[in-house]
Amino acid sequence: MAEPSLADKQITTKLIKALALIDVRVLDHVVVGCGETVSFAERGWI
């Protein structure tokens, strides 16, 4: 089962904060690995 790395989680947090400065809302971050996808939104992380 694919799992987002700590780096994936950290860059998502940084992107959310940076994009908020210009009023852009991040709706999801999808990580693809091992032929599977993991949605941050589906997991409640966004």
Phi and psi restraints in degrees (value plus and minus 20) as a CYANA .aco file:
   2 ALA   PHI     -92.8   -52.8
   2 ALA   PSI     118.4   158.4
   3 GLU   PHI    -153.5  -113.5
   3 GLU   PSI     115.0   155.0
   4 PRO   PHI     -84.0   -44.0
   4 PRO   PSI     120.8   160.8
   5 SER   PHI     -99.7   -59.7
   5 SER   PSI     149.3   189.3
   6 LEU   PHI     -79.4   -39.4
   6 LEU   PSI     -58.9   -18.9
   7 ALA   PHI     -82.7   -42.7
   7 ALA   PSI     -59.2   -19.2
   8 ASP   PHI     -79.4   -39.4
   8 ASP   PSI     -65.8   -25.8
   9 LYS   PHI     -86.1   -46.1
   9 LYS   PSI     -60.7   -20.7
  10 GLN   PHI     -86.8   -46.8
  10 GLN   PSI     -64.0   -24.0
  11 ILE   PHI     -87.1   -47.1
  11 ILE   PSI     -53.9   -13.9
  12 THR   PHI     -83.3   -43.3
  12 THR   PSI     -64.7   -24.7
  13 THR   PHI     -81.2   -41.2
  13 THR   PSI     -63.7   -23.7
  14 LYS   PHI     -84.0   -44.0
  14 LYS   PSI     -62.3   -22.3
  15 LEU   PHI     -84.7   -44.7
  15 LEU   PSI     -62.2   -22.2
  16 ILE   PHI     -79.1   -39.1
  16 ILE   PSI     -65.8   -25.8
  17 LYS   PHI     -86.6   -46.6
  17 LYS   PSI     -63.4   -23.4
  18 ALA   PHI     -86.4   -46.4
  18 ALA   PSI     -64.1   -24.1
  19 LEU   PHI     -90.8   -50.8
  19 LEU   PSI     -47.3    -7.3
  20 ALA   PHI     -82.9   -42.9
  20 ALA   PSI     -47.7    -7.7
  21 LEU   PHI     -83.7   -43.7
  21 LEU   PSI     -46.3    -6.3
  22 ILE   PHI    -133.7   -93.7
  22 ILE   PSI       5.8    45.8
  23 ASP   PHI      38.5    78.5
  23 ASP   PSI      17.4    57.4
  24 VAL   PHI    -128.3   -88.3
  24 VAL   PSI     105.8   145.8
  25 ARG   PHI    -118.9   -78.9
  25 ARG   PSI     109.0   149.0
  26 VAL   PHI    -104.2   -64.2
  26 VAL   PSI     103.7   143.7
  27 LEU   PHI    -111.6   -71.6
  27 LEU   PSI     -50.4   -10.4
  28 ASP   PHI    -185.1  -145.1
  28 ASP   PSI     139.8   179.8
  29 HIS   PHI    -154.8  -114.8
  29 HIS   PSI     100.4   140.4
  30 VAL   PHI    -130.2   -90.2
  30 VAL   PSI     103.8   143.8
  31 VAL   PHI    -121.5   -81.5
  31 VAL   PSI     112.3   152.3
  32 VAL   PHI    -133.8   -93.8
  32 VAL   PSI     108.6   148.6
  33 GLY   PHI    -186.9  -146.9
  33 GLY   PSI     125.8   165.8
  34 CYS   PHI      36.5    76.5
  34 CYS   PSI      12.8    52.8
  35 GLY   PHI      52.6    92.6
  35 GLY   PSI      -7.6    32.4
  36 GLU   PHI    -145.3  -105.3
  36 GLU   PSI     143.9   183.9
  37 THR   PHI    -143.1  -103.1
  37 THR   PSI     128.7   168.7
  38 VAL   PHI    -148.3  -108.3
  38 VAL   PSI     103.3   143.3
  39 SER   PHI    -119.5   -79.5
  39 SER   PSI     103.3   143.3
  40 PHE   PHI     -84.1   -44.1
  40 PHE   PSI     -57.7   -17.7
  41 ALA   PHI     -84.3   -44.3
  41 ALA   PSI     -63.0   -23.0
  42 GLU   PHI     -82.6   -42.6
  42 GLU   PSI     -50.6   -10.6
  43 ARG   PHI    -106.0   -66.0
  43 ARG   PSI     -22.8    17.2
  44 GLY   PHI      59.4    99.4
  44 GLY   PSI      -2.7    37.3
  45 TRP   PHI    -106.4   -66.4
  45 TRP   PSI     -32.4     7.6
